[in-house]
Structure formats: C-alpha cells, structure tokens
Amino acid sequence: MKKLFLSFVLLVAIAALAACGGNTEKKSSTSDEKATENKEVTIGATSGPYSDMVSNAIKPLLEEKGYEVKVVEFSDYVQPNLALSKGDLDANLFQHKIYMENFSKEHDLELSELISVPTAPMGIYSNTFKSLDEIADGASIAIPNDPTNAARAFLILEDVGLITLNADSDPLTVSEKDVEKNVKNLKFQPIEAAQLPRAVDSVDLAAVPGNFALAAKMNLLDALQLENMLDQYRNRVVVDTKNVDSQFAKDIKEVVESEEFEAIIDEDFKGFGKPEWMLNR
C-alpha cells in the first residue's frame, strides 16, 4: 500500500513538472512573438528637405509595415554618422556617396549605403539674367569654394555650353584649371557654399547647391539651369555595415523603391533629381 502511494505521488510530481515546463515554453514563445512584433527604428537626417523626406515619405510607409519610427534631426554633417556608428541611429539620410566614403575613411567607420534617393540638385540662379541666352560677356559667377561642389558647378556650365573642360579631366574633381574654353569669359568667384544663396543678389550668377537653396527658401524651379546630377552626388540612406542585411534595412530599401514613395516625391519634392534606378525602372 505504501509503495502504491509513493508511486502515485511520483506520478503527480512528474505531471506537475511537465505542466510547468509546458507553461515556460509557452511563455517563452509568447515573449519571442512580442519581440518580433516590437519593430522600432530610428532614422537621422539633416533638418530641412531630407528630414521632411524621412518624416513624410519613409516613416509613414514603414509604419504601414508595422514599424515604430523615430526621426532625429541634425544641424551638421558630422554627428549623423557618429550617431550611426554608436548605435544611436539605425539609419541616416543626408549624404552622397563621396562624402560617406571619405568620412568613413577619416573616422575609421564601417558605413554602407542602402539606396540612393531623389536629391535637390545644384542650380544656376540669377537676379540679373532671365535666361542662359541673356548672359553677357564677362559676367561674374559665384561658385562653391570646396572642391566637390565646385566640380559640380563646372559640370553644369559645361552642360549648357558656357565652358569646355579638358576631355581627360575627372568629372568628380574638375576645377577652373581644367577649363579649356570660356565662351562668355565668365569670372569665377569661389565662396563658401552656405553663402551662395545671398550671393545671388551681389553677382550676375550663382551656382547654389540644392540643400542651401531650399534652406534659403529658394524655389528650385527658378534656376536658369538645374544640374544633371551624377549619381555619386545623390543622397542615400546609409546604415552601419553590420546591419546592411538586416530586416529593417531590407524594409527601408523596399519602401524607397515603392511607387507610393515616388508619388510622394512627385507631389512634395518638385525639382528633385531622381536617381538612375528610379528613372530606368
């Protein structure tokens, strides 16, 4: 009788343990499901058109995929990449390929692009002339004093036939020394890029990068000519290289590639130059 009682107690104990184990497994499974459902992503961008692009185009489309999206605005071009490398951001949007590669090298960071986005182009603006045909001989033109943006200015001038550049020059590094023919004898005045919107009032022409034009409330479509931007100069969504194959990175890329994203660009970001992949699909 005692043996039967002990056997009964043992069976009850085993059953209880099995039940506990089953509950633990169930709780663990529920916890994993909640972790999967809790999709949060933080995206940094410089204040202005690119934080607007994140807030108005990328964020709502990610939210449709179940993400909780936080947008962080920056006022400089250094902190967004540093914050990305520290894990404070999951992605950022503010820089072109050349800047990203140079910054990564200088700061020993591992950064990778996900996809390029429509970008505000540099434009030739004037309060003196109403068209390129009116440009007078010897007109002054303010251009950016940094090599990267200066190269862009010279490429625009060549595109519209105002100058001819050395055929052997590198499009990414061309400068005044590469000008072989100056059709209108333009006088180049290099100044800091951020000051170019104000220079429109004091010179005949000014080559103004799109981000500075928009910050100064200029209308991109008022330019006498907008640049035919090289794809290397288009801004891109960037992540820490270790996250380039993560699910959130794939979802961001999918959102930017969507027709819904392009429709928002067409409506709210007029004048922005579209990347080659968007034009050719």
PyMOL commands that set and color helices and strands:
alter all, ss='L'
color gray80, all
select helices_A, chain A and resi 2-37+49-64+79-86+97-107+132-134+147-159+176-178+193-199+210-215+220-222+231-233+241-243+247-256+259-268+276-279
alter helices_A, ss='H'
color red, helices_A
select strands_A, chain A and resi 39-46+67-74+91-96+111-116+123-125+140-144+163-165+179-182+187-191+205-208+225-226+235-240
alter strands_A, ss='S'
color yellow, strands_A
deselect
rebuild
show_as cartoon
